[in-house]
Structure formats: C-alpha cells, structure tokens
Amino acid sequence: MPSYAPEPEATGGRRQVALAVVVVLISLVALYLPVAGQQRVAWAIRYSVLRPFIVLQERIRASALRAQAVDAVQAQMDSVTAVMATQSALADENRTLRSLLGLRERVGPSFRPATVIRPGTAGSESMFILDLGARDSVRVGAPVVDRHGLVGVVREVRPATSVGMDWTHPDFRASAMLADGSGYGVVETRRGDFREADRLVLNGAAYYESVPQDMKVLTSGLGGVFPRGIPIGAVDGVADAEGRWRKSYFLRPMVHPSAVTHVLVAVGAGPRDLTAVWPSDSAMTRAESILNEKTRLESLEDSIGILEDRVRALESRSPGPGGGVP
C-alpha cells in the first residue's frame, strides 16, 4: 500500500500560517528596534522585496502626470485654434466691410448696405434674404452688388425684408458688354448635372469676333434693370458656336454667391452708369478665384458622394430576382 502523504492544500495552508507567524515576529522585533535600526530595515525591505512595486507605482504616477500634461497642452491648442479661427473670421469680415464701405462711398447714397441671409432649405439654394425692404426704398429689380461685382437682383419686396436671387438661379439674365465695348450679349446661367457645376455663359457674341481670355464682362445698362458698368465675370473659354453667326463664352464669375455675407442694394433712382465705380484692383484675385474653384469642386464631390449613397441605398432596397429583398 502506498505510504500516507498529507494533502497539498493542507501543506500549503501550514506554509501560509508559518509565513504569517514569521512576518509577525519580524514586525515585533522591528517595533522594538532603535529608530536608526528601523530605518535601515525599512530601507532594506524597500530596495529588495518592495522594489518592483515601488517602480511600478512610480511609472503609473509618471504616466498619470504625462496624461494630465497632454490634456493641458491639448486644451491650450484647442483654445489657440479657436482664437485664431475667430480672429481670422473677424479679420476677413472686417476686410469685407472696409471694402464695402469704400464701394458705398463711390456709388453714393443710392445704394445701402445689407446683410445676406441664406434660407438653407431645399430648392432655395439660389435665393437669399436681405434685411432691407420697402421701408428702406428697396424695389423689385434692384441690383445687389458687393466689392467684386454683381451678386444678383431683388425679386420680392416686403416691408422690412426682401428676397433676391443670385446668378446661379435658372431665371437669371443680364444684358452685358465686353469691358472694351467691342461686343454685347446676354449673360445667363447654364445648368450643370449638379448645382455646383452651374456656369455663367455670355450668349450672342459675334461669331467672327475673338474675345480674349480673361476679358471682363460688365452690365451694359440695356433693358433698364442693371446700371451700366457692374462687373459680372471674366471670359473663361468658348462654350459653343451656333452656325456661323454667334458664339457663347463661359465666364468666370466675379462673385461666388455662397461666400457673400454683406452687400449693397440699390434704393430709389440712382446713377445709370457705374463704370468708374469698380477699379481694376476690385476684380477677384487669382488666389481668390482658385479658392472659390476649389470650394466648388469640393461641393461637387460632396454632391456626387451623396448621390452615390442614395443609389446604393435604392439598390439595397430593390427586390431581387425572386421578388424578395436581396
């Protein structure tokens, strides 16, 4: 028969009791040691048995301090970013208002400043609301301009507000001429596959006349809607040619409607010739044009992405070959 042996659990329990007794005895001995002896024992235990735990505690504390430092730095960066963004917006608005103030001094009291408000509803992307109305002598058909040129025209007048449309509206029309007076035509909007792809087009130019690239196009004053001399755009290539009697030219607009926040609105009867109001340096700079074109392309990409998402959603809901949903 095999010899009797104690169970492992009983052996382990006796070892724990013995270890506890030893620890208690050491504690009692250390308790009655002199202060110097207690310090030496404490130092020996700290740098031997407790050393791993002390190192781990130091690392945890250092990590916590670094995390707090990172949070503090991130908060400071967020604050600086917010301040810079606010200052940039304020500086841009200040620059716009200063240029608009200079424009108002040149056009005289027949134009009044107004703030543009976008409705933000589907189907009203080409419309805007002005904080001036019939009480301010605003009339239907009044031109709306900014420091770069023509923004749009007032379509509806209310007592304290009015509604206008910008050049992206399909009903927009403006009698126009080349800046050198060598040609006339009508500027209108050519709709693209997406609203961001809409283009301004000068129709009615003579077929055998070659219009230089970047030639400025101004309102002609014909038709009695817009005064003469308001910048509309600059020639940006041939759009098409009809037969052998006229051409159409794409225009690079002087004003990007989505970026307009403050404008001048015609009130009452004003001058019919504003050719000298917009100096040559009021035209949109190349950098601004590139930025606006980049914004337009980004909006176009967003529209394409939304359309693709809708197509995928429709395909996922369409019934499969067996009549069920795949």
For each residue, the residues with C-beta under 8 A, 3 or more apart:
1:
2: 5
3:
4:
5: 2
6: 10 11
7: 10 11
8: 11 12
9: 12 13
10: 6 7 13 14
11: 6 7 8 14 15
12: 8 9 15 16
13: 9 10 16 17
14: 10 11 17 18
15: 11 12 18 19
16: 12 13 19 20
17: 13 14 20 21
18: 14 15 21 22
19: 15 16 22 23
20: 16 17 23 24
21: 17 18 24 25
22: 18 19 25 26
23: 19 20 26 27
24: 20 21 27 28
25: 21 22 28 29
26: 22 23 29 30
27: 23 24 30 31
28: 24 25 31 32
29: 25 26 32 33
30: 26 27 33 37 38 41
31: 27 28
32: 28 29
33: 29 30 37 38 41
34: 37 38
35: 38 39
36: 39 40
37: 30 33 34 40 41
38: 30 33 34 35 41 42
39: 35 36 42 43
40: 36 37 43 44
41: 30 33 37 38 44 45
42: 38 39 45 46
43: 39 40 46 47
44: 40 41 47 48
45: 41 42 48 49 50
46: 42 43 50 51 54
47: 43 44 50 51
48: 44 45 51
49: 45
50: 45 46 47 53 54
51: 46 47 48 54 55
52: 55 56
53: 50 56 57
54: 46 50 51 57 58
55: 51 52 58 59
56: 52 53 59 60
57: 53 54 60 61
58: 54 55 61 62
59: 55 56 62 63
60: 56 57 63 64
61: 57 58 64 65
62: 58 59 65 66
63: 59 60 66 67
64: 60 61 67 68
65: 61 62 68 69
66: 62 63 69 70
67: 63 64 70 71
68: 64 65 71 72
69: 65 66 72 73
70: 66 67 73 74
71: 67 68 74 75
72: 68 69 75 76
73: 69 70 76 77
74: 70 71 77 78
75: 71 72 78 79
76: 72 73 79 80
77: 73 74 80 81
78: 74 75 81 82
79: 75 76 82 83
80: 76 77 83 84
81: 77 78 84 85
82: 78 79 85 86
83: 79 80 86 87
84: 80 81 87 88
85: 81 82 88 89
86: 82 83 89 90
87: 83 84 90 91
88: 84 85 91 92
89: 85 86 92 93
90: 86 87 93 94
91: 87 88 94 95
92: 88 89 95 96
93: 89 90 96 97 261 262
94: 90 91 97 98
95: 91 92 98 99
96: 92 93 99 100 146 147 261 262
97: 93 94 100 101 262
98: 94 95 101 102
99: 95 96 102 103 147 282
100: 96 97 103 104 113 146 147 262 263 264
101: 97 98 104 105
102: 98 99 105 106 147
103: 99 100 106 107 111 145 146 147 264 277 278 282
104: 100 101 107 108 111 112 113 264
105: 101 102 108
106: 102 103 276 277
107: 103 104 110 111 264 270 271 274 277
108: 104 105 111 270 271
109: 112
110: 107 266 267 268 269 270 271
111: 103 104 107 108 145 264 265 266 267 270
112: 104 109 132 136 264 265 267
113: 100 104 262 263 264 265
114: 130 131 132 144 262 263 264 265
115: 130 131 261 262 263
116: 128 129 130 151 260 261 262 263
117: 128 129 130 131
118: 128 129 258
119: 124 127 128 129
120: 124
121: 124
122: 125
123:
124: 119 120 121 127
125: 122 168 195
126: 165 166 168 169 170 172 195 257
127: 119 124 155 163 164 165 166 169
128: 116 117 118 119 152 163 164 165 166 257 260
129: 116 117 118 119 161 162 163 164
130: 114 115 116 117 133 138 144 154 161 162 163 164 263 265
131: 114 115 117 160 161
132: 112 114 136 138 160 161 162 265 267
133: 130 136 138 157 158 159 160 161 162
134: 137 138 157 158 159 162
135: 159 160
136: 112 132 133 267
137: 134 267 268
138: 130 132 133 134 142 154 157 162 265 266 267
139: 142 154 157 266 267 268
140: 154 155 156 157
141: 153 154 225
142: 138 139 153 154 162 265 266 267
143: 150 152 153 154 219 225 226 227 230 265 266
144: 114 130 150 151 152 153 154 164 263 264 265 266
145: 103 111 149 150 151 230 263 264
146: 96 100 103 149 151 255 260 262 263 264
147: 96 99 100 102 103 282
148: 231 254 255 282 283 284
149: 145 146 230 231 232 233 254 255 278 282 283
150: 143 144 145 167 174 219 226 230 231 232 254 255
151: 116 144 145 146 164 166 167 255 257 260 263
152: 128 143 144 164 165 166 167 169 172 257
153: 141 142 143 144 164 165 172 225 226
154: 130 138 139 140 141 142 143 144 157 162 163 164 265
155: 127 140 163 164 165
156: 140 162 163
157: 133 134 138 139 140 154 162 163
158: 133 134 161 162 163
159: 133 134 135
160: 131 132 133 135
161: 129 130 131 132 133 158
162: 129 130 132 133 134 138 142 154 156 157 158 265
163: 127 128 129 130 154 155 156 157 158
164: 127 128 129 130 144 151 152 153 154 155
165: 126 127 128 152 153 155 169 171 172
166: 126 127 128 151 152 169 172 255 257 260
167: 150 151 152 172 174 187 189 200 232 253 255 257
168: 125 126 172 189 195 198 257
169: 126 127 152 165 166 172 189
170: 126 189 191
171: 165
172: 126 152 153 165 166 167 168 169 187 188 189
173: 186 187 188
174: 150 167 186 187 188 219 225 226 232
175: 184 186 187 219 220 221 222 223 225 226
176: 184 185 186 187 202 217 218 219 220 232
177: 181 183 184 185 217 218 219 220
178: 181 182 183 184 211 215 216 217 218
179: 215 216 217 218
180: 215
181: 177 178
182: 178 209
183: 177 178 205 206 209 211
184: 175 176 177 178 204 220 222
185: 176 177 202 203 204 205
186: 173 174 175 176 202 203 204
187: 167 172 173 174 175 176 200 201 202 203 217 232 233 251
188: 172 173 174 200 201 203
189: 167 168 169 170 172 198 199 200 201
190: 198 199 200 201 239
191: 170 198
192: 195 196 197 198 199
193: 197
194: 197 300 303 304
195: 125 126 168 192 198 303
196: 192 296 297 299 300 303
197: 192 193 194 300
198: 168 189 190 191 192 195
199: 189 190 192 239 250 251
200: 167 187 188 189 190 232 233 250 251 252 253
201: 187 188 189 190 239 248 249 250 251
202: 176 185 186 187 205 217 233 235 248 249 250 251
203: 185 186 187 188 246 248
204: 184 185 186 246 248
205: 183 185 202 209 211 246 247 248 249
206: 183 209 246 247
207: 241 243 244 245 246 247
208:
209: 182 183 205 206 247
210:
211: 178 183 205 215 235 247 249
212: 215 235
213: 235 236 237
214: 234 235 236 252
215: 178 179 180 211 212 234 235
216: 178 179 231 233 234 283
217: 176 177 178 179 187 202 231 232 233 234 235 251
218: 176 177 178 179 228 229 230 231 232 275
219: 143 150 174 175 176 177 226 227 228 229 230 232
220: 175 176 177 184 228
221: 175 224 226 227 228 229 272 273
222: 175 184
223: 175 226
224: 221
225: 141 143 153 174 175
226: 143 150 153 174 175 219 221 223 230
227: 143 219 221 230 266 270 271 272 273 274
228: 218 219 220 221 272 273 274 275
229: 218 219 221 273 274 275 276 277 278
230: 143 145 149 150 218 219 226 227 274 278
231: 148 149 150 216 217 218 254 278 282 283
232: 149 150 167 174 176 187 200 217 218 219 251 253 254
233: 149 187 200 202 216 217 236 251 252 253 254
234: 214 215 216 217 251 252 254 283
235: 202 211 212 213 214 215 217 249 250 251 252
236: 213 214 233 249 250 251 252
237: 213 249 250
238: 241 247 248 249 250
239: 190 199 201 247 248 249 250
240: 247 248
241: 207 238 244 246 247 248
242: 245 246 247 248
243: 207 246
244: 207 241
245: 207 242
246: 203 204 205 206 207 241 242 243
247: 205 206 207 209 211 238 239 240 241 242
248: 201 202 203 204 205 238 239 240 241 242
249: 201 202 205 211 235 236 237 238 239
250: 199 200 201 202 235 236 237 238 239
251: 187 199 200 201 202 217 232 233 234 235 236
252: 200 214 233 234 235 236 289
253: 167 200 232 233 256
254: 148 149 150 231 232 233 234 283 284
255: 146 148 149 150 151 166 167 260 284
256: 253 259 260 292 295 296
257: 126 128 151 152 166 167 168 260
258: 118 295
259: 256 292 295
260: 116 128 146 151 166 255 256 257 263
261: 93 96 115 116
262: 93 96 97 100 113 114 115 116 146
263: 100 113 114 115 116 130 144 145 146 151 260
264: 100 103 104 107 111 112 113 114 144 145 146
265: 111 112 113 114 130 132 138 142 143 144 154 162
266: 110 111 138 139 142 143 144 227 270
267: 110 111 112 132 136 137 138 139 142 270
268: 110 137 139
269: 110
270: 107 108 110 111 227 266 267
271: 107 108 110 227 274
272: 221 227 228
273: 221 227 228 229
274: 107 227 228 229 230 271 277 278
275: 218 228 229
276: 106 229
277: 103 106 107 229 274
278: 103 149 229 230 231 274 282 283
279: 282
280: 283
281:
282: 99 103 147 148 149 231 278 279
283: 148 149 216 231 234 254 278 280
284: 148 254 255 288 289 292
285: 288 289
286: 289 290
287: 290 291
288: 284 285 291 292
289: 252 284 285 286 292 293
290: 286 287 293 294
291: 287 288 294 295
292: 256 259 284 288 289 295 296
293: 289 290 296 297
294: 290 291 297 298
295: 256 258 259 291 292 298 299
296: 196 256 292 293 299 300
297: 196 293 294 300 301
298: 294 295 301 302
299: 196 295 296 302 303
300: 194 196 197 296 297 303 304
301: 297 298 304 305
302: 298 299 305 306
303: 194 195 196 299 300 306 307
304: 194 300 301 307 308
305: 301 302 308 309
306: 302 303 309 310
307: 303 304 310 311
308: 304 305 311 312
309: 305 306 312 313
310: 306 307 313 314
311: 307 308 314 315
312: 308 309 315 316
313: 309 310 316 317
314: 310 311 317 318
315: 311 312 318
316: 312 313 326
317: 313 314 325
318: 314 315 325 326
319: 323 324 325 326
320: 323 324 325 326
321:
322:
323: 319 320
324: 319 320
325: 317 318 319 320
326: 316 318 319 320
